[in-house]
Amino acid sequence: MKKVGILRGSGLNAYEGQYLEKLPQHDFQPVGITTYDNKFDLSRLSFPVRTSHTYVTWTKDILHPMLSAVGKLTKYNFNSWNYRIINLHKMIKDLDLIYSADAWYPYTLQAIKTGKPTIVMQWENIPFNLEGHPYKEIKRYNYKHAAYFIAITEKAREALVLEGVEENKISVVPVGLDCKRFKPAKKNRDLMKKFGLSEDSVKILFIGRLVEEKGIHDLLNAFSLLAKKVSNIELLLAGGGEENMLIHLKQMVSSLQIESKVKFLGKIPYENVPEIHNLADVFCYPSIATEKWAEQFGYSMVEAMACEKPVISTFTGSIPEIIKDRETGILVSQKNPSELESALEELIISEQERTQLGQNGRQWVLEQFEADKVAGRLAQIFCRFV
């Protein structure tokens, strides 16, 4: 069995792990490559993981004040050192192939320079983003010397082509989801009691980082409009964020006078996320694009669809590739609480529409994002380079 290094630095996580762990069924043994500053819970990964220092963790960041000053003078972004892995060449010596994260990462450059066949995964969907020094130079080198590229969306593929990558060096393969874990199930009564949820309310769920670009303010404003028309609704907010943002959101809920209908569930361990999805009747994820970021995939939306929940989101980033408007969910304009409220009201009122969109969504996920299918598609590409 060939060994493939899953090179993600501090970004190695259980989300991707759920389809990468299917690779042994296709004759590839994944080996995770991470760093000591990784904050994700890796205990659920079923494949081996190797860990090393970055220059920052190795020096305990004692050089930060000096490097920050030098960076201002030279326009060199020394934060890039957070993504350089010490002794990477030794860590991957026995591996047959490297599957690394985006082309701008310095560790992707390191992997390519070892001479190992390196396939680069592309999440970034905004062309010519991250053009500062040294990222621009790193990207240009990697675009030229990487063995191949796997874009997770068509929009990511387009960004690569616009930046000069040859089209015959790119395939579009999405990330995958374990549909045996994420599937429809009855509401967990113990969880409902734990979070103080009503038995007969229609529940709207958000799962994600509690940050402005996820559209959390628009969601609260839309929900407050909806609550004036419909009484038996609740909004569940699951996810972590900065303490200041959490305080601000709770103050906003109070000022909108919707405290009794909004439940902050906190950050949910990934193994418990399927149960949270199955508490909901509608999933809402009103993402907002910024100058430097647009939704690259939206894992939580795919999870929701796998649990047969209709999804409401926005026409931004790569979302229209993930959510089929009026087939698996409803897409609205970003930054438009009124339009968002109308979509929520439509699904709250019609259980039949919720059911149909939810069933369509699970079928779509099984066809396009099921973990073993995605692993098989990756393995077919890997075989070309070993």
C-alpha positions in Angstrom: 0.0 0.0 0.0 1.4 3.4 -1.0 1.8 6.1 1.7 0.4 9.6 1.0 1.3 12.5 3.3 -1.7 14.7 4.2 0.3 17.9 4.6 -1.9 20.5 6.4 0.4 22.0 9.1 -1.7 23.5 11.9 -4.8 23.0 9.7 -5.0 19.2 9.9 -8.5 18.4 11.2 -11.2 15.8 11.6 -13.5 17.4 9.0 -11.2 16.3 6.2 -10.2 13.2 8.1 -13.7 11.7 7.6 -13.0 11.1 3.9 -9.2 10.8 3.9 -9.5 7.9 6.3 -11.3 6.0 3.5 -8.2 6.1 1.3 -6.9 2.6 2.6 -9.9 1.1 0.8 -8.3 2.4 -2.4 -4.7 1.2 -1.6 -3.4 4.5 -0.1 -2.4 4.9 3.5 -2.8 8.5 4.7 -0.3 9.9 7.1 -1.1 13.3 8.6 1.6 15.9 8.8 0.9 18.6 11.4 2.6 21.1 13.7 2.5 21.7 17.5 0.4 24.8 17.1 -2.6 22.8 15.8 -5.7 23.6 17.9 -8.0 20.9 16.4 -8.9 17.7 18.2 -7.1 15.0 16.2 -8.0 12.2 18.6 -10.7 10.9 16.2 -8.4 10.5 13.2 -8.0 6.9 12.4 -4.7 7.3 10.5 -1.2 8.1 11.9 -0.1 11.6 12.5 3.4 13.1 12.6 4.0 16.4 14.4 6.9 18.9 14.2 7.7 22.5 15.0 7.3 25.6 13.0 10.0 28.2 13.4 7.6 30.1 15.6 6.8 27.2 18.0 10.5 26.2 18.0 11.7 29.7 19.0 8.6 30.2 21.3 8.0 33.3 19.2 10.7 35.3 21.0 11.8 36.8 17.7 8.3 38.3 17.0 9.1 41.9 18.0 12.2 42.1 15.9 10.7 40.3 12.9 7.6 42.5 13.1 9.8 45.6 12.9 11.9 44.2 10.1 8.7 43.2 8.2 7.4 46.7 8.3 10.6 48.0 6.7 11.1 45.2 4.1 7.4 44.5 3.4 8.2 40.8 4.1 5.4 38.9 5.9 7.2 37.0 8.6 4.0 35.4 9.6 4.8 33.0 6.7 7.3 31.4 9.1 4.3 30.0 11.0 3.8 27.8 8.0 7.4 26.5 7.6 7.9 23.1 9.1 11.2 22.1 10.6 12.7 18.9 9.3 9.8 18.3 6.9 12.1 16.5 4.5 12.8 13.9 7.2 9.2 13.6 8.2 8.1 12.7 4.6 11.2 10.7 3.6 9.4 7.3 3.5 6.2 8.6 1.9 5.4 8.0 -1.8 3.2 11.1 -2.4 2.3 14.4 -0.7 -1.2 15.9 -0.8 -0.7 19.4 0.5 -2.9 22.4 1.2 -3.1 25.6 -0.9 -0.3 26.8 -3.1 0.5 29.8 -0.9 1.6 27.7 2.0 5.4 27.7 2.6 5.2 24.1 3.6 3.8 23.2 0.2 6.9 24.8 -1.3 9.1 22.8 1.1 7.4 19.6 0.0 7.8 20.3 -3.7 11.5 21.1 -3.2 12.1 17.6 -1.7 11.4 16.1 -5.1 8.4 14.1 -3.8 5.4 14.2 -6.1 3.2 16.9 -4.6 -0.4 17.3 -5.4 -1.8 20.7 -4.2 -5.4 21.1 -2.9 -7.0 24.4 -3.7 -9.6 26.0 -1.4 -8.9 29.6 -2.4 -11.5 30.9 -4.8 -10.5 34.6 -5.2 -7.8 34.9 -7.9 -4.7 36.9 -7.0 -5.4 36.9 -3.3 -2.5 36.7 -0.9 -0.1 38.5 -3.2 2.2 40.0 -0.5 5.8 39.1 -0.1 6.7 36.2 0.1 3.4 34.5 -0.7 3.3 35.7 -4.3 6.7 34.2 -5.0 5.8 31.0 -3.2 2.6 30.6 -5.3 4.4 31.2 -8.6 7.0 28.6 -7.8 4.4 26.1 -6.7 2.2 26.7 -9.7 5.1 25.8 -11.9 6.5 22.8 -10.1 3.7 21.0 -8.3 2.8 17.7 -9.9 -1.0 18.4 -10.0 -3.8 20.5 -8.5 -7.1 19.4 -7.0 -9.6 22.3 -6.7 -12.5 21.6 -4.3 -14.9 23.8 -6.4 -15.2 25.0 -9.9 -14.6 28.5 -8.6 -11.3 27.5 -7.1 -10.3 25.9 -10.4 -11.1 29.1 -12.2 -8.9 31.0 -9.7 -6.0 28.7 -10.5 -6.4 29.1 -14.2 -6.6 32.9 -14.0 -3.3 32.8 -12.0 -1.6 30.8 -14.8 -1.9 27.1 -13.9 -2.4 24.9 -16.9 -5.9 23.6 -17.2 -4.7 20.0 -17.9 -3.0 20.0 -14.4 -6.3 20.6 -12.5 -9.2 18.4 -11.5 -12.2 19.4 -9.5 -12.9 17.1 -6.5 -14.8 18.3 -3.5 -14.1 17.4 0.1 -16.2 14.5 1.4 -18.6 13.7 4.2 -19.3 10.5 6.2 -22.9 10.1 5.3 -23.2 7.1 7.8 -22.6 9.6 10.6 -24.4 12.5 9.1 -27.9 11.1 8.4 -31.5 11.9 9.4 -32.4 11.0 12.9 -35.0 11.8 15.5 -34.5 14.8 17.8 -32.4 13.9 20.9 -34.8 14.7 23.8 -31.9 14.9 26.3 -30.2 17.5 24.2 -33.4 19.4 23.8 -33.8 19.5 27.6 -30.1 20.4 28.1 -30.5 23.5 25.8 -34.0 24.4 27.0 -35.7 23.9 23.7 -39.4 23.8 23.1 -41.0 20.5 22.0 -43.3 22.1 19.4 -41.3 25.0 17.9 -39.8 25.1 14.4 -36.1 25.3 14.9 -33.6 27.3 12.7 -30.0 26.3 13.2 -26.7 28.0 12.5 -23.4 26.2 12.9 -20.2 28.1 12.3 -17.7 30.6 13.6 -19.5 33.5 15.2 -18.0 36.2 13.0 -19.4 38.9 10.9 -18.6 37.3 7.6 -20.7 34.3 8.4 -23.8 36.7 8.3 -24.6 36.2 11.9 -25.9 39.8 12.3 -28.1 39.4 9.2 -29.5 36.2 10.7 -30.4 37.8 14.0 -32.1 40.8 12.2 -34.0 38.5 9.9 -35.1 36.3 12.8 -36.3 39.3 14.8 -38.5 40.2 11.8 -39.8 36.7 11.5 -40.6 36.5 15.2 -43.0 39.3 14.9 -45.1 37.2 12.5 -44.6 33.7 13.7 -44.6 32.7 17.4 -43.5 29.0 17.5 -39.9 29.4 16.3 -36.5 29.1 17.9 -33.0 30.0 16.6 -30.1 27.8 17.7 -26.6 29.3 17.3 -23.7 26.7 17.6 -20.1 27.7 17.3 -17.2 29.5 18.9 -15.9 33.0 18.6 -14.1 35.8 20.3 -15.5 36.7 23.8 -16.2 40.3 22.7 -18.3 39.1 19.7 -20.3 36.7 21.9 -21.0 39.5 24.4 -22.0 41.8 21.5 -24.3 39.1 20.0 -26.1 38.6 23.3 -26.6 42.3 23.7 -28.0 42.4 20.1 -30.4 39.6 21.0 -31.5 41.5 24.0 -32.0 44.8 22.2 -34.1 42.9 19.5 -36.2 41.4 22.4 -35.8 37.9 21.2 -33.9 36.4 24.2 -36.5 33.7 24.8 -36.3 32.4 21.3 -32.5 32.5 20.7 -30.3 29.7 22.2 -26.5 29.9 22.2 -25.3 26.3 22.2 -21.6 27.1 22.4 -18.8 25.2 20.5 -19.9 21.7 19.7 -17.4 18.8 19.6 -17.4 17.4 16.0 -18.5 14.0 17.1 -21.7 15.6 18.4 -22.5 17.8 15.4 -24.8 15.2 13.7 -27.1 15.3 16.7 -27.2 19.1 16.7 -28.1 19.1 13.0 -31.0 16.7 13.7 -32.4 19.1 16.3 -33.2 21.5 13.5 -35.9 21.9 10.9 -34.1 24.5 8.8 -30.4 25.3 8.5 -29.4 28.9 7.8 -25.9 30.1 6.8 -26.1 33.6 5.4 -22.4 34.0 4.5 -21.0 37.4 3.4 -18.2 37.9 0.9 -15.4 40.4 1.7 -12.6 41.8 -0.4 -10.2 39.0 0.7 -12.5 36.1 1.5 -15.6 34.4 0.1 -17.1 31.1 1.3 -14.9 28.4 -0.1 -17.1 25.4 0.6 -19.3 25.5 3.7 -18.9 22.1 5.3 -21.8 22.7 7.7 -24.2 23.1 4.8 -23.3 19.7 3.4 -23.7 18.2 6.9 -27.1 19.7 7.1 -28.2 18.4 3.7 -26.9 15.0 4.6 -29.3 15.1 7.6 -32.1 16.0 5.2 -32.3 19.6 6.4 -33.2 22.4 3.8 -30.5 25.0 3.7 -30.9 28.8 3.3 -27.7 30.6 2.3 -26.4 33.3 -0.1 -25.3 33.8 -3.6 -21.6 34.2 -2.6 -18.3 32.5 -3.1 -18.6 28.8 -4.0 -22.0 28.4 -2.3 -24.1 28.1 -5.5 -22.0 25.0 -6.4 -22.9 23.4 -3.0 -26.5 24.4 -2.6 -28.8 24.0 -5.6 -31.2 26.9 -5.4 -34.8 25.8 -5.1 -33.7 22.1 -5.2 -31.8 21.5 -2.0 -32.3 24.9 -0.4 -32.9 28.6 -1.0 -30.2 31.2 -1.9 -30.7 34.9 -1.3 -28.7 38.0 -1.7 -26.0 38.7 0.9 -26.5 41.4 3.5 -30.3 41.4 3.0 -32.1 40.6 6.2 -35.5 41.2 4.6 -34.9 38.7 1.8 -33.5 36.3 4.3 -36.6 36.6 6.5 -38.8 35.9 3.5 -36.9 32.7 2.7 -37.1 31.6 6.4 -40.8 32.4 6.5 -41.4 30.3 3.4 -39.8 27.2 4.9 -41.2 27.7 8.4 -44.8 27.8 7.0 -44.4 24.9 4.6 -43.4 21.5 6.2 -43.9 19.9 2.8 -41.3 22.2 1.1 -38.9 21.6 4.0 -39.3 17.8 3.6 -38.8 17.9 -0.2 -35.8 20.1 -0.2 -34.3 18.1 2.6 -34.7 14.8 0.8 -33.3 16.3 -2.4 -30.3 17.6 -0.4 -29.4 14.2 1.0 -29.6 12.6 -2.4 -27.3 15.4 -3.7 -24.8 14.8 -1.0 -24.8 11.1 -1.5 -24.1 11.6 -5.2 -21.4 14.3 -4.9 -19.8 14.4 -1.5 -20.1 11.0 0.0 -16.7 10.2 1.7 -15.8 6.9 0.0 -16.7 8.2 -3.4 -14.5 11.3 -2.9 -11.6 9.1 -1.6 -12.0 6.9 -4.7 -11.7 9.9 -7.0 -8.6 11.1 -5.1 -7.0 7.7 -5.3 -7.5 7.6 -9.1 -5.5 10.8 -9.4 -2.9 9.7 -6.9 -2.2 6.6 -8.9 -0.9 8.7 -11.8 2.0 9.9 -9.7 3.3 6.8 -7.9 
